[in-house]
Amino acid sequence: MKVGFIGLGAMGGAMAGNLIAAGHALTVWNRSSASCEPLALLGARVASTPDRAAQGEVLCSMLANDEAVRKVILDSGLLDAMERGTVHVNHATVSLALTRQLASEHDRRGLEYVAAPVFGRPDMAAAAKLNILAAGKPSAIDKVLPLLQAMGSQVWPMGEAAERACVAKIAGNFMLASAIESMAEATALTRAYGVSAADFLEVMTSTLFASPAYQGYGKLIAEQRFKPAGFPLPLGFKDVGLAQSAAEAARVPLPFAGVLRDSLLEAMAAGDEDLDWSALSMVAARRAHLDERGQ
């Protein structure tokens, strides 16, 4: 299949590489052309502009946030350059408002839009083990299913309305942030009494919380391994904000979201923007003055 791919960060680059490995003809574009070079060595064509990457049967995009998606997809004229019937698969986690606008703008031009945000970090993307949510017209999802299967271990249909996949992704990331914050605060408590984060989290993630999210982030917290960031703090802050916006629009209280927002903001205010969001454990430790106490 002829596929375009826009946005080649740690996640997008790995996902695009798996499409090439699956035998698809890929044309790629990224704001920083250096990110295109590894894919070019694998056989991808490099487009000079985003619209030139959107000339195939399917366009995939993995951009950072609403601002980037709006600039590259909506404001650049890219949609007007695409052939009617082309399917755009958006893997980014964006707001519900932008998701609705994207679906409308695609439909107005005779284009198909599939919201397909993913659960997984860069290592899972490289191993094609992402969990991919997918919402859009059934015919559009059927067309791109081989692509989604080449990038992930499981595809989860979420219905026809694009916002359904979007809100599920936002809610899922809210749960991940909550898990990280709970481990951060709990390990601060155990450390204050002489029980190391590593010892405590080994017990918890082997028994009551023996699940991938707790085990993966628990290991990062126990080892204080926050670089390279698989999911940087600013992206976590962005996603918690998306959850708050979605909740406000639907009149759904999310009291704990405020706690998460403040913790993430505190971490960034301390100059830790380049760290993984599991560095929330550092915030909890600072609040308890554990390092000052030698704990």
C-alpha positions as CSV (number, residue, x, y, z in Angstrom):
1,M,0.0,0.0,0.0
2,K,1.2,3.5,-0.7
3,V,1.4,5.3,2.6
4,G,2.5,8.7,3.8
5,F,3.8,9.3,7.3
6,I,4.1,12.7,9.0
7,G,5.7,13.1,12.4
8,L,8.8,11.0,13.0
9,G,9.6,11.5,16.7
10,A,10.5,8.5,19.0
11,M,7.1,7.0,18.4
12,G,6.4,8.0,14.8
13,G,9.8,6.9,13.6
14,A,9.5,3.5,15.0
15,M,5.9,3.1,13.7
16,A,6.9,4.2,10.3
17,G,9.8,1.7,10.3
18,N,7.4,-1.2,11.0
19,L,5.3,-0.2,8.0
20,I,8.4,-0.4,5.8
21,A,9.2,-3.8,7.3
22,A,5.7,-4.9,6.5
23,G,6.3,-4.1,2.8
24,H,4.4,-0.9,2.4
25,A,5.7,1.9,0.1
26,L,6.3,4.8,2.5
27,T,6.8,8.5,1.9
28,V,7.8,10.4,5.0
29,W,8.0,14.0,6.2
30,N,9.2,15.6,9.5
31,R,9.8,19.1,10.5
32,S,13.4,18.1,11.3
33,S,14.7,16.3,8.2
34,A,17.4,14.5,10.2
35,S,14.6,12.2,11.6
36,C,13.9,11.1,8.0
37,E,17.3,9.8,7.3
38,P,17.1,6.4,9.1
39,L,13.8,5.7,7.3
40,A,15.3,6.7,3.9
41,L,18.1,4.1,4.5
42,L,15.3,1.6,4.9
43,G,13.8,2.6,1.6
44,A,11.3,5.4,2.4
45,R,11.0,8.4,0.1
46,V,11.5,11.7,1.8
47,A,9.0,14.5,1.0
48,S,10.1,18.1,1.0
49,T,6.7,19.3,2.3
50,P,3.8,17.7,4.2
51,D,1.4,17.7,1.2
52,R,3.9,15.7,-0.8
53,A,3.8,13.0,1.8
54,A,0.0,12.9,1.5
55,Q,-0.3,11.6,-2.1
56,G,-0.8,7.9,-1.3
57,E,-3.8,5.8,-0.4
58,V,-3.4,6.5,3.3
59,L,-1.7,9.2,5.4
60,C,-0.6,8.5,8.9
61,S,0.4,11.2,11.3
62,M,2.0,11.2,14.7
63,L,2.4,14.8,15.8
64,A,2.9,16.1,19.4
65,N,-0.2,18.2,20.2
66,D,-3.1,20.2,19.0
67,E,-0.9,23.1,17.9
68,A,1.2,20.9,15.7
69,V,-1.7,19.0,14.2
70,R,-3.6,22.2,13.5
71,K,-0.5,23.8,11.8
72,V,0.5,20.8,9.7
73,I,-2.9,19.2,8.9
74,L,-5.4,22.1,8.9
75,D,-3.6,25.3,8.2
76,S,-1.0,24.2,5.6
77,G,-3.5,23.3,2.9
78,L,-2.6,19.6,3.1
79,L,-6.2,18.4,3.1
80,D,-6.9,20.2,-0.1
81,A,-3.9,18.5,-1.7
82,M,-5.2,15.0,-0.9
83,E,-7.2,12.9,-3.4
84,R,-10.8,12.2,-2.4
85,G,-11.2,8.9,-0.7
86,T,-7.8,9.1,0.9
87,V,-7.8,7.9,4.5
88,H,-6.0,10.0,7.2
89,V,-5.1,8.0,10.3
90,N,-4.2,10.3,13.1
91,H,-2.3,8.7,15.9
92,A,-1.8,11.8,18.0
93,T,-3.5,12.4,21.4
94,V,-5.5,15.6,20.8
95,S,-8.4,17.4,22.2
96,L,-12.0,16.4,21.6
97,A,-12.7,19.8,20.0
98,L,-9.9,19.4,17.5
99,T,-11.0,15.8,16.8
100,R,-14.5,16.9,15.9
101,Q,-13.1,19.6,13.7
102,L,-10.7,17.2,11.9
103,A,-13.5,14.8,11.3
104,S,-15.7,17.5,9.9
105,E,-13.0,19.0,7.6
106,H,-12.1,15.6,6.2
107,D,-15.7,14.8,5.5
108,R,-16.3,18.1,3.8
109,R,-13.5,17.3,1.3
110,G,-14.5,13.7,0.7
111,L,-11.6,12.3,2.8
112,E,-11.8,9.6,5.4
113,Y,-10.6,10.2,9.0
114,V,-9.7,7.6,11.5
115,A,-8.7,8.5,15.0
116,A,-6.1,5.9,16.1
117,P,-4.2,7.0,19.2
118,V,-1.9,4.4,20.7
119,F,-1.0,3.0,24.1
120,G,2.7,2.2,24.5
121,R,6.2,3.7,24.8
122,P,8.9,3.9,22.1
123,D,10.3,0.5,22.9
124,M,6.8,-1.0,22.3
125,A,6.4,1.0,19.1
126,A,9.8,-0.4,17.9
127,A,8.6,-3.9,18.7
128,A,5.2,-3.4,17.0
129,K,3.5,-4.1,20.3
130,L,1.3,-1.0,20.6
131,N,-2.3,-1.2,21.6
132,I,-4.1,0.9,19.0
133,L,-7.6,2.4,19.5
134,A,-9.5,3.0,16.2
135,A,-12.6,5.1,15.5
136,G,-14.0,6.0,12.2
137,K,-16.2,4.6,9.4
138,P,-16.0,0.8,9.3
139,S,-14.9,0.9,5.6
140,A,-12.0,3.2,6.4
141,I,-10.9,1.2,9.4
142,D,-11.0,-2.0,7.3
143,K,-8.8,-0.3,4.7
144,V,-6.1,0.7,7.2
145,L,-6.3,-2.4,9.4
146,P,-3.3,-4.0,7.8
147,L,-1.3,-0.9,8.6
148,L,-2.5,-0.8,12.2
149,Q,-1.7,-4.5,12.6
150,A,1.8,-3.9,11.4
151,M,2.4,-1.4,14.1
152,G,0.6,-2.9,17.0
153,S,-0.2,-6.2,18.8
154,Q,-3.9,-5.3,19.2
155,V,-6.4,-3.0,17.5
156,W,-9.4,-2.0,19.6
157,P,-12.4,-0.7,17.6
158,M,-14.1,2.2,19.4
159,G,-17.0,2.9,17.1
160,E,-17.6,5.4,14.3
161,A,-17.3,8.7,16.0
162,A,-13.7,9.8,16.1
163,E,-14.0,11.4,19.5
164,R,-14.7,8.0,21.1
165,A,-11.1,6.8,20.5
166,C,-9.8,10.2,21.5
167,V,-11.6,10.3,24.9
168,A,-10.6,6.7,25.6
169,K,-7.0,7.5,25.0
170,I,-7.2,10.7,27.2
171,A,-8.9,8.7,30.0
172,G,-6.4,6.0,29.8
173,N,-3.5,8.4,30.1
174,F,-5.3,10.0,33.1
175,M,-5.3,6.5,34.7
176,L,-1.6,6.1,34.0
177,A,-0.8,9.5,35.5
178,S,-2.8,8.5,38.6
179,A,-0.9,5.3,38.9
180,I,2.4,7.1,38.7
181,E,1.3,9.7,41.3
182,S,0.1,7.0,43.7
183,M,3.5,5.1,43.4
184,A,5.3,8.4,43.8
185,E,3.5,9.3,47.0
186,A,3.5,5.8,48.4
187,T,7.3,5.4,47.9
188,A,7.9,8.8,49.6
189,L,6.0,7.4,52.6
190,T,7.9,4.1,52.7
191,R,11.3,5.9,52.3
192,A,10.5,8.1,55.3
193,Y,10.5,4.9,57.3
194,G,13.6,3.3,55.8
195,V,11.9,1.1,53.2
196,S,13.5,1.8,49.8
197,A,11.4,2.4,46.7
198,A,12.9,-0.6,45.1
199,D,12.0,-3.0,47.9
200,F,8.5,-1.6,48.3
201,L,7.7,-1.5,44.6
202,E,9.0,-5.0,44.1
203,V,6.4,-6.3,46.6
204,M,3.6,-4.2,45.1
205,T,4.2,-5.0,41.5
206,S,4.6,-8.7,42.2
207,T,1.4,-9.0,44.1
208,L,-1.4,-6.5,44.4
209,F,-0.4,-4.4,41.3
210,A,1.1,-7.1,39.0
211,S,0.3,-5.3,35.8
212,P,2.4,-3.8,33.0
213,A,1.7,-0.2,33.8
214,Y,2.7,-0.5,37.5
215,Q,5.6,-2.9,36.8
216,G,7.0,-0.7,34.0
217,Y,6.7,2.7,35.7
218,G,7.5,1.1,39.1
219,K,10.8,-0.1,37.7
220,L,11.7,3.4,36.4
221,I,10.8,4.9,39.8
222,A,12.8,2.3,41.7
223,E,15.8,2.8,39.5
224,Q,15.4,6.6,39.2
225,R,15.7,6.1,35.5
226,F,14.0,9.1,34.0
227,K,16.2,9.6,30.9
228,P,15.8,9.1,28.0
229,A,12.1,10.1,28.5
230,G,9.8,7.6,26.9
231,F,6.9,10.0,27.7
232,P,8.2,13.5,28.7
233,L,6.6,15.4,31.5
234,P,5.2,18.2,29.2
235,L,3.2,15.6,27.3
236,G,1.8,14.2,30.5
237,F,0.8,17.7,31.5
238,K,-0.8,18.2,28.2
239,D,-2.8,15.0,28.4
240,V,-4.1,15.7,31.9
241,G,-5.2,19.1,30.6
242,L,-7.1,17.4,27.8
243,A,-8.8,15.2,30.4
244,Q,-9.8,18.3,32.4
245,S,-11.2,20.0,29.3
246,A,-13.1,17.0,28.2
247,A,-14.5,16.5,31.7
248,E,-15.6,20.1,31.9
249,A,-17.4,20.0,28.6
250,A,-19.4,16.9,29.7
251,R,-19.8,18.1,33.3
252,V,-17.8,15.2,34.7
253,P,-15.9,16.0,37.9
254,L,-12.3,14.8,37.9
255,P,-11.0,15.9,41.3
256,F,-7.7,14.1,41.2
257,A,-6.9,15.6,37.8
258,G,-6.1,18.9,39.6
259,V,-3.6,17.1,41.9
260,L,-1.9,15.5,38.8
261,R,-1.8,18.8,37.0
262,D,-0.1,20.6,39.9
263,S,2.4,17.8,40.4
264,L,3.4,17.8,36.7
265,L,3.6,21.6,36.7
266,E,5.8,21.5,39.8
267,A,8.1,19.0,38.1
268,M,8.4,21.3,35.1
269,A,8.9,24.4,37.2
270,A,11.9,22.6,38.8
271,G,13.5,22.4,35.3
272,D,12.7,18.7,34.7
273,E,10.9,19.1,31.4
274,D,13.2,16.6,29.6
275,L,12.5,13.8,32.1
276,D,10.0,11.0,31.9
277,W,6.7,11.6,33.7
278,S,7.6,8.8,36.1
279,A,9.8,11.6,37.6
280,L,6.7,12.6,39.5
281,S,8.4,10.5,42.2
282,M,11.0,13.2,42.6
283,V,8.3,15.7,43.3
284,A,6.8,13.6,46.1
285,A,10.3,13.1,47.5
286,R,11.1,16.9,47.4
287,R,7.8,17.7,49.2
288,A,8.8,15.3,52.0
289,H,12.3,16.7,52.1
290,L,13.6,13.1,51.9
291,D,17.0,13.9,50.4
292,E,17.6,16.6,53.0
293,R,16.9,13.9,55.7
294,G,19.2,11.4,54.0
295,Q,16.3,9.1,53.1
